[in-house]
Amino acid sequence: MHGIAAGMDTRTPTITAVVAAYNAEAWIAETLSAILGQSRPPDEVVVVDDGSTDGTAAVLRRFADRVRIVTRENGGCPAAFNTAFAHATCDYVAMCGADDVWEPRKLEWHARTLAEHPQVDVLFGDAQLFGLADGTYAKPPGEGVLDGRALRDALYRENVICAPSIVIRRNLFERLGPFVERFGADDLEYWMRCLCSGAVFFYDPRVLLRYRRHESNLSSRLLWMAQCSHDVHRWYADDLEDAALVRDVLAEDHFKIGRYLIDEGRAVEARAAFRSAVRQRRSARALVWTLVLSLPEGPRRRAGDAFVRLSRSLGARRAAGEPTPS
């Protein structure tokens, strides 16, 4: 497989760093200091203030001589990044959230990769989670230049691409069009779009950034996000060759949606979601929930509470590596 623009330009590629900021007063200075302090600095930095109502604008003014600041009405993160990409002028665009912190050599490593693999269209790497959640980000299959089909299958099952680690060829973005706005799985959809276009992906296993988790980005709109992810899985189902994988993922989507609907007290819709999960793949969990939700309200509530406790107990035992009933 060849890159979208392989062989078109032999000069050293330039890189724009883009940041989408909304009410990021507490973090944006650290984020921009890490970007500007790179061992290989970006050729330009574009920051989009997405209608912040806190002190973000005042903090940004401290960096006005080193970054380009674009202000817009609040439209959400995908819209802010679309605006940032529209103002970028370099060959590649490196994305960063306003609360994330790049490692000092991130762009140096990316530039070296592009010199060695000029066919690469999209670069990403590992991330260290910190704040309210610790750990590392999910890993894709393989390292270096990735097999597009294997990455697509892995991504379909789980989003293994950390968006703030992404560097993408700008003319690829221009060709494929913008992120879907006001959508809870815009990044997943875009990576699938890139892969289906034939874009070449490169994974660097080194930690490229610290990915901050806090109350504002640990979304309370879990149902909406699950429904958006399910939409992406439906849209790209025909692009996968593994029908069993598609059924498994769609069934898991329906199950997650059902659980979130229960949490919101929407029992009738939850039962329909669990029935859809059972139709996609025979699932004991979904079948039990379907039966529980068929009971009258009193017994249903008691049985549901008991099943939730059991599920959480089994989940904790699996996480601890303890044996669980099959």
C-alpha positions in Angstrom: 0.0 0.0 0.0 1.3 3.4 -0.9 0.6 6.7 0.9 -1.9 9.2 -0.4 0.8 11.6 -1.5 3.9 9.3 -1.7 6.6 10.6 -3.9 5.0 14.0 -4.4 7.4 16.1 -2.3 11.0 15.3 -1.2 11.6 18.4 1.0 11.5 18.2 4.8 7.8 18.3 5.7 6.5 21.1 7.8 4.2 20.6 10.8 1.4 22.8 12.3 0.4 22.1 15.9 -3.4 22.7 16.4 -5.1 23.0 19.7 -8.9 23.1 20.4 -9.6 24.9 23.7 -12.9 25.4 25.6 -12.8 26.6 29.2 -9.2 25.4 29.5 -7.9 28.2 31.8 -6.5 25.6 34.2 -4.4 23.7 31.7 -3.8 25.6 28.4 -0.6 27.3 29.6 1.0 23.9 30.4 -0.2 22.5 27.1 1.2 25.4 25.0 4.5 25.4 26.9 5.0 21.8 26.1 4.2 22.4 22.4 6.5 25.4 22.1 9.3 23.7 24.1 9.6 20.8 21.7 13.1 19.7 20.7 11.9 20.0 17.2 9.5 23.0 17.4 6.3 23.1 15.3 6.5 25.4 12.2 3.3 27.1 13.4 0.8 26.8 16.2 -2.9 27.5 15.8 -5.1 27.6 18.9 -8.9 27.8 18.5 -10.8 29.2 21.4 -14.2 27.6 21.1 -16.3 30.2 22.8 -14.7 29.8 26.3 -16.5 31.6 29.1 -13.7 31.4 31.7 -10.2 32.9 31.6 -8.9 30.9 28.7 -8.7 34.0 26.4 -6.6 35.9 29.0 -4.1 33.0 29.3 -3.9 32.7 25.5 -3.0 36.4 25.2 0.3 35.6 27.0 1.2 33.4 24.1 0.0 35.7 21.3 3.5 36.5 20.0 4.2 32.7 19.4 0.8 31.2 18.4 -2.1 32.2 16.1 -5.3 32.5 18.1 -8.6 32.0 16.4 -11.8 32.7 18.3 -15.2 31.2 17.3 -18.6 30.6 18.9 -18.8 27.4 20.8 -19.5 24.5 18.5 -17.8 21.6 20.2 -14.4 19.9 19.9 -14.8 18.5 16.3 -15.9 21.9 15.1 -13.0 23.6 16.8 -10.5 21.2 15.2 -12.2 21.7 11.8 -11.6 25.5 12.2 -8.0 24.8 13.3 -7.3 22.7 10.2 -8.8 25.4 8.0 -6.1 27.8 9.3 -3.2 25.4 9.2 -0.7 25.9 6.3 1.9 23.2 6.8 2.3 19.7 5.2 1.2 17.9 8.4 -1.1 18.8 11.2 -0.4 17.6 14.8 -3.5 17.6 17.0 -3.5 18.3 20.8 -6.2 18.8 23.3 -6.0 21.9 25.5 -5.5 19.8 28.6 -2.9 17.3 27.3 0.9 17.5 27.6 3.2 16.4 24.8 6.5 14.8 25.6 9.5 17.0 24.8 10.7 15.0 21.7 7.3 14.1 20.2 7.6 16.2 17.1 11.3 15.2 16.7 10.3 11.6 16.6 7.5 12.3 14.1 9.8 14.2 11.9 12.3 11.4 11.9 9.6 8.9 11.0 8.5 11.0 8.1 12.1 11.2 6.8 12.4 7.4 7.0 8.8 6.6 5.8 7.6 9.5 3.5 4.6 7.4 2.4 3.0 7.7 5.9 -0.2 9.7 6.0 -1.2 9.4 9.7 1.1 9.0 12.7 0.2 8.2 16.3 1.7 6.7 19.4 1.2 5.7 23.0 -0.2 7.9 25.7 0.1 8.0 29.5 -3.2 8.7 31.2 -3.1 10.8 34.4 -5.4 12.8 36.6 -8.6 11.0 37.6 -7.6 7.9 35.6 -4.1 6.4 35.4 -2.6 3.9 32.9 -1.7 3.7 29.2 -3.9 4.0 26.1 -5.1 0.9 24.2 -2.5 -0.5 21.8 -3.0 -1.2 18.1 -1.8 -4.4 16.4 1.9 -4.0 15.6 4.4 -1.1 15.5 5.8 1.1 12.8 4.0 1.1 9.5 0.8 -0.8 10.2 -1.2 -3.3 8.2 -4.3 -1.3 7.3 -6.7 -4.3 7.4 -5.5 -5.4 10.9 -5.7 -1.8 12.2 -9.2 -1.4 10.8 -10.4 -4.6 12.5 -8.8 -3.6 15.8 -10.2 -0.1 15.6 -13.7 -1.4 14.8 -13.6 -3.3 18.1 -12.0 -0.6 20.2 -10.7 2.9 19.5 -6.9 2.2 19.7 -5.9 5.6 18.4 -5.3 8.4 20.9 -6.4 11.6 19.1 -4.0 14.0 20.8 -1.1 11.9 19.6 -2.2 12.2 15.9 -0.2 13.8 13.1 -2.0 13.8 9.8 -1.1 14.8 6.2 -3.0 18.0 5.6 -4.0 17.3 2.0 -5.4 14.0 3.2 -7.7 15.9 5.6 -8.6 18.3 2.8 -9.5 15.4 0.5 -11.6 13.4 3.0 -13.4 16.4 4.5 -13.9 17.6 8.1 -14.7 15.8 11.3 -18.4 15.1 11.9 -19.5 17.9 14.2 -21.7 17.6 17.3 -21.1 13.8 17.3 -19.8 11.7 20.1 -17.5 9.4 18.1 -16.0 11.9 15.6 -12.4 10.6 16.0 -13.4 7.0 15.6 -15.3 7.8 12.5 -12.4 9.8 11.0 -9.8 7.1 11.5 -12.1 4.6 9.9 -12.6 7.0 7.0 -8.9 7.4 6.6 -8.3 3.6 6.6 -11.0 3.0 4.1 -9.4 5.6 1.8 -6.1 3.7 1.8 -4.2 6.0 4.1 -1.0 4.6 5.6 -0.8 4.6 9.4 2.4 4.5 11.6 2.4 3.7 15.3 5.2 4.7 17.6 5.1 2.6 20.8 6.9 5.3 22.8 4.7 7.5 25.1 4.2 10.7 23.1 2.1 12.6 25.5 0.4 12.7 28.9 -3.4 12.4 28.4 -5.2 14.2 31.2 -8.4 12.7 32.5 -10.7 15.0 34.6 -14.3 15.5 35.4 -14.9 17.6 32.4 -13.7 15.1 29.8 -14.9 12.0 31.6 -18.2 12.5 29.8 -21.5 12.1 31.6 -23.1 11.6 28.2 -22.2 8.0 28.0 -25.4 6.9 26.3 -25.0 9.5 23.5 -21.4 8.4 23.0 -22.3 4.8 22.9 -25.1 5.5 20.3 -22.6 7.5 18.2 -20.1 4.7 18.3 -22.8 2.3 17.2 -23.6 4.6 14.3 -20.0 4.4 13.2 -20.0 0.6 13.4 -23.1 0.5 11.3 -21.7 2.9 8.7 -18.5 0.9 8.2 -19.9 -2.6 8.7 -19.8 -3.4 5.0 -16.1 -2.4 4.8 -15.0 -5.3 7.1 -14.5 -8.8 5.8 -15.1 -10.5 9.2 -18.8 -10.9 9.6 -18.4 -12.5 13.0 -16.5 -9.4 14.2 -19.2 -7.1 13.0 -21.9 -9.2 14.8 -19.9 -9.2 18.0 -19.3 -5.5 18.0 -22.9 -4.6 17.1 -24.2 -6.9 19.8 -21.8 -5.3 22.4 -23.0 -1.9 21.3 -26.6 -2.8 21.8 -25.8 -4.2 25.3 -23.9 -1.0 26.3 -26.8 1.1 25.1 -29.2 -1.0 27.0 -27.3 -0.6 30.2 -27.1 3.1 29.9 -30.8 3.3 29.1 -31.5 1.4 32.4 -29.4 3.9 34.3 -31.6 6.6 32.8 -34.8 4.8 33.8 -35.8 4.0 30.2 -36.8 0.4 30.7 -38.8 -0.2 27.5 -36.1 1.2 25.3 -33.5 -0.8 27.2 -35.4 -4.0 26.6 -35.5 -3.4 22.9 -31.7 -2.8 22.9 -31.0 -6.0 24.8 -33.3 -7.9 22.3 -31.2 -6.5 19.5 -28.1 -7.7 21.2 -29.5 -11.2 21.5 -30.5 -11.2 17.8 -26.9 -10.2 16.8 -25.2 -12.7 19.0 -26.5 -15.2 21.6 -25.6 -13.4 24.8 -26.5 -14.7 28.2 -26.2 -11.2 29.8 -28.5 -9.6 27.2 -31.0 -12.5 27.5 -31.1 -12.2 31.3 -31.7 -8.4 31.0 -34.5 -9.0 28.5 -36.2 -11.4 30.9 -35.7 -9.1 33.9 -37.2 -6.2 32.0 -40.3 -8.3 31.2 -41.2 -8.5 34.9 -43.6 -6.2 36.7 -42.0 -3.1 38.1 -41.3 -4.3 41.7 -39.8 -7.6 40.9 -38.0 -6.1 37.9 -36.3 -3.5 40.1 -35.2 -6.1 42.7 -34.0 -8.6 40.0 -32.2 -5.8 38.1 -30.4 -4.6 41.2 -29.3 -8.1 42.0 -28.1 -8.7 38.5 -26.1 -5.4 38.5 -24.4 -6.4 41.8 -23.6 -9.8 40.4 -22.2 -8.3 37.1 -20.0 -5.9 39.0 -18.7 -8.6 41.3 -17.8 -10.8 38.4 -16.2 -7.8 36.6 -14.1 -7.1 39.6 -13.0 -10.7 39.9 -12.0 -10.8 36.2 -10.0 -7.5 36.6 -8.2 -9.1 39.6 -7.4 -12.2 37.5 -9.6 -14.5 39.7 -11.6 -17.4 38.1 -15.3 -16.7 37.3 -18.1 -19.0 36.4 -18.4 -19.6 32.7 
